[in-house]
Amino acid sequence: MAHINAVHETDIVDAVRAAREAATPLEIIGRGTKRGFGRPLAAMNVLDVSGVSGIVSYEAEELVLTARAATPIAEIVAALDERGQQLGFDPVAWGSLLGTPGEATLGGVVSADCCGSHKLRYGAVRDHVLGFRGVNGFGEAFRAGGKVVKNVTGFDIAKLVCGAMGTLCVLSEITVRVVPKPEKSITLAVDDIAPRDGFALLRKIWSSPVEASGLAYVPDGARVLIRVDGAPQSLEEKCAAVRAIASAHDLKEWDDGDALFANLGSGAAFVQTAHDVWRVMLPPAAAADFAGNISSSLWWGDWAGGVLWIGLKKDDIAAAQNLRSLAAASGGYAILLRADAQMRARVGAFAPEPPPRAALTRSVTAAFDPLGLFNPGRMYEAV
């Protein structure tokens, strides 16, 4: 197995053309912090793009940043912080959870669709990616989308790479829109509230004009967590609105709420456990019923119930299959985020797609990578 290092986009082009000629698949890695997410890959050549790094341009007045794909998120966050701005989709680091700690990169976050609690207010990764450069399975460098917020170019190809796990192309450069960083945030908590009442309260706040940037339920303490942010005056008004909505409950201010929500988004509570870790995407209204039907006491909900983090007994195939069935019956889907290679191979990180969607996925993948060179089988079992 060869390890190929790329520093420039031209290096990626050369590597892909060589792989195409030899019909040899490639495992695409940046800093490798999410290498344990997805189906395990068979032995193949590794294309290491960690050297394709650095901020290309940052137009703070236009709220637009362009960086090479392997640029560490920490580097981008530091640059944005100097101008009072941030990545709206709240990139979270899963490296410690997956046992591969290190520096998460922009390309890795986009490819794995890593959104934290701020997604509730600002949107998901795909809502912030304006365009990208990459290399397709023909060994051609190409650009999709643009570098301005008001970009109308026909098909929004940029959205396709968000969550594609590196199966469509090798990203070399990404342009994202950024948002102003709030001056301050306050987290309010309600204790001893049952899941059904707790999720109902979170949905009321979510549907209000408060624009909460964090709405979570944690069974430990039967606690609802509500984060709002903004300038001091608007923050005071938002807190008053939350208290009016939750007037039947005793709200208290929670110290260091930003760290708490960051821990929720990174799965920190599971790092020292042996559980297999799942993320279940749901219609928020289904969260309470779903939580009441699972066979685990280790779970919490974020995004007002739109996502549930769940720990299941290690290698429990029956529990995994039941979880997937419950998620589908609730109008959602379950993703296996952490498990050993054998478990990931048996049940897959992602549930099998219905035939019509699977056909569409194959069609899109073939358009970008007809020989299946990029991370084959990482999302779905190769056919």
PEDASUL-V853001 format. One record per residue. N is the residue number from 0. SS is DSSP state (~ for helix, > for strand, _ for the rest). PHI is phi in whole degrees, -180 to 180 (* if undefined). PSI is psi in whole degrees, 0 to 359 (* if undefined). Layout:
N;SS;PHI;PSI
N;SS;PHI;PSI
//
This chain:
0;_;*;124
1;_;-90;147
2;>;-113;112
3;>;-106;124
4;>;-100;132
5;_;-116;136
6;_;-116;330
7;_;-125;164
8;~;-59;325
9;~;-64;328
10;~;-65;322
11;~;-65;316
12;~;-57;313
13;~;-63;318
14;~;-66;319
15;~;-69;320
16;~;-64;322
17;~;-67;319
18;~;-66;323
19;~;-66;316
20;~;-64;322
21;~;-90;356
22;_;53;44
23;_;-113;117
24;_;-64;162
25;>;-126;136
26;>;-92;123
27;>;-95;122
28;>;-132;149
29;_;-104;258
30;_;-91;357
31;_;79;14
32;_;-74;343
33;_;-116;24
34;_;-66;336
35;_;-91;10
36;_;-104;129
37;_;104;174
38;_;-63;142
39;_;-65;143
40;_;-97;144
41;_;-69;163
42;_;-56;127
43;_;-158;171
44;>;-67;147
45;>;-106;127
46;>;-103;106
47;>;-94;111
48;_;-104;18
49;_;-61;338
50;_;-80;350
51;_;-86;77
52;_;-136;156
53;_;124;145
54;>;-75;126
55;>;-85;313
56;>;-156;151
57;>;-143;108
58;>;-105;89
59;~;-61;324
60;~;-67;331
61;~;-94;356
62;_;59;44
63;>;-136;135
64;>;-133;138
65;>;-120;130
66;>;-141;154
67;>;-69;155
68;_;-61;325
69;_;-92;16
70;_;-66;126
71;>;-59;139
72;~;-58;323
73;~;-60;323
74;~;-67;319
75;~;-68;316
76;~;-60;319
77;~;-64;318
78;~;-66;318
79;~;-68;322
80;~;-61;326
81;~;-63;335
82;_;-109;15
83;_;68;36
84;>;-131;171
85;>;-155;166
86;_;-79;120
87;_;-66;328
88;_;-78;0
89;_;60;67
90;_;-60;134
91;_;-115;153
92;_;-103;124
93;_;-107;6
94;~;-58;313
95;~;-65;321
96;~;-63;320
97;~;-86;358
98;_;78;18
99;_;-131;64
100;_;-64;152
101;_;161;197
102;_;-95;113
103;_;-65;146
104;>;-114;164
105;~;-62;315
106;~;-64;321
107;~;-67;319
108;~;-65;317
109;~;-66;315
110;~;-66;327
111;~;-97;359
112;_;58;54
113;_;-89;99
114;_;-113;137
115;_;-97;199
116;_;-64;332
117;_;-65;344
118;~;-52;327
119;~;-57;323
120;~;-96;319
121;~;-103;348
122;_;102;172
123;_;-86;178
124;~;-52;313
125;~;-63;340
126;~;-80;351
127;_;-118;344
128;>;-80;118
129;>;-91;329
130;>;-174;173
131;>;-159;163
132;>;-114;147
133;>;-162;179
134;>;-124;125
135;_;-88;182
136;_;-72;354
137;_;-89;357
138;_;79;28
139;_;-109;131
140;>;-80;137
141;>;-148;164
142;>;-122;141
143;>;-131;145
144;>;75;205
145;_;-146;198
146;_;-125;20
147;_;-129;155
148;_;-66;317
149;_;-88;85
150;_;-122;115
151;_;-120;103
152;_;-128;26
153;_;87;235
154;_;-66;134
155;_;-89;73
156;~;-63;332
157;~;-57;329
158;~;-70;335
159;~;-65;327
160;~;-79;347
161;_;-76;112
162;_;86;8
163;_;-83;356
164;_;57;34
165;_;72;20
166;_;-94;353
167;_;-102;319
168;_;-162;171
169;>;-98;112
170;>;-71;138
171;>;-120;334
172;>;-154;142
173;>;-136;137
174;>;-112;128
175;>;-128;152
176;>;-88;150
177;_;-121;171
178;>;-131;157
179;>;-62;141
180;_;-83;129
181;_;-64;148
182;_;-66;326
183;>;-158;155
184;>;-132;152
185;>;-132;134
186;>;-111;127
187;>;-109;147
188;>;-131;146
189;>;-122;124
190;_;-100;162
191;_;55;49
192;_;-122;129
193;_;-65;154
194;~;-53;316
195;~;-62;314
196;~;-70;323
197;~;-64;311
198;~;-66;326
199;~;-63;319
200;~;-65;317
201;~;-61;320
202;~;-68;324
203;~;-63;317
204;~;-69;321
205;~;-61;321
206;_;-85;0
207;_;-90;172
208;_;-78;8
209;_;-65;330
210;_;57;55
211;_;-63;145
212;_;-106;9
213;>;-169;125
214;>;-140;102
215;>;-129;156
216;>;-126;128
217;>;-122;118
218;_;-60;329
219;_;-65;105
220;_;90;2
221;_;45;59
222;>;-113;134
223;>;-99;137
224;>;-124;128
225;>;-128;118
226;>;-112;132
227;>;-127;153
228;>;-145;167
229;>;149;192
230;_;-71;157
231;~;-50;313
232;~;-67;314
233;~;-67;328
234;~;-67;321
235;~;-63;320
236;~;-68;321
237;~;-66;317
238;~;-63;321
239;~;-64;320
240;~;-66;320
241;~;-63;317
242;~;-64;326
243;~;-69;319
244;~;-66;321
245;_;-101;35
246;_;-62;339
247;_;-83;359
248;_;-124;159
249;_;-92;107
250;_;-93;139
251;>;-131;151
252;>;-80;137
253;>;-105;126
254;_;-70;142
255;_;54;50
256;~;-65;329
257;~;-62;318
258;~;-66;322
259;~;-63;314
260;~;-69;327
261;~;-63;320
262;~;-66;322
263;~;-61;314
264;~;-69;334
265;~;-94;357
266;_;70;31
267;~;-58;328
268;~;-66;341
269;~;-95;350
270;_;-57;318
271;_;-95;11
272;_;-105;168
273;_;-100;9
274;_;-69;150
275;>;-75;139
276;>;-112;129
277;>;-120;148
278;>;-120;122
279;>;-112;120
280;>;-91;128
281;_;-139;157
282;_;-63;128
283;~;-52;326
284;~;-66;343
285;~;-94;356
286;~;-63;315
287;~;-65;314
288;~;-63;319
289;~;-62;313
290;~;-61;327
291;~;-75;347
292;~;-105;354
293;_;-85;156
294;_;-97;44
295;_;-146;142
296;_;-98;356
297;_;-101;98
298;>;-161;164
299;>;-156;163
300;>;-118;141
301;>;-127;176
302;~;56;40
303;~;59;26
304;~;101;0
305;_;-71;340
306;>;-140;135
307;>;-117;129
308;>;-92;131
309;>;-137;134
310;>;-104;124
311;>;-113;157
312;_;-56;136
313;_;-55;132
314;_;61;27
315;_;-89;94
316;~;-63;317
317;~;-63;317
318;~;-65;322
319;~;-65;315
320;~;-65;321
321;~;-65;319
322;~;-62;316
323;~;-62;319
324;~;-66;317
325;~;-63;320
326;~;-63;315
327;~;-64;319
328;~;-67;337
329;_;-91;2
330;_;85;20
331;_;-129;201
332;>;-155;154
333;>;-115;134
334;>;-114;128
335;>;-84;106
336;>;-86;318
337;>;-135;128
338;_;-168;167
339;_;-73;169
340;~;-60;321
341;~;-65;317
342;~;-66;318
343;~;-65;326
344;~;-71;325
345;~;-76;315
346;~;-106;345
347;_;78;148
348;_;-71;326
349;>;-118;144
350;_;-66;146
351;_;-56;140
352;_;-81;149
353;_;-59;151
354;~;-50;315
355;~;-63;319
356;~;-72;323
357;~;-61;321
358;~;-64;321
359;~;-66;318
360;~;-60;315
361;~;-62;322
362;~;-67;315
363;~;-65;315
364;~;-61;318
365;~;-64;328
366;~;-67;326
367;~;-90;319
368;_;-142;74
369;_;-63;334
370;_;-90;358
371;_;65;46
372;_;-80;332
373;>;-99;116
374;_;44;49
375;_;-63;132
376;_;83;3
377;_;-72;323
378;_;-90;313
379;_;-134;153
380;_;-59;131
381;_;-64;139
382;_;-117;*
//
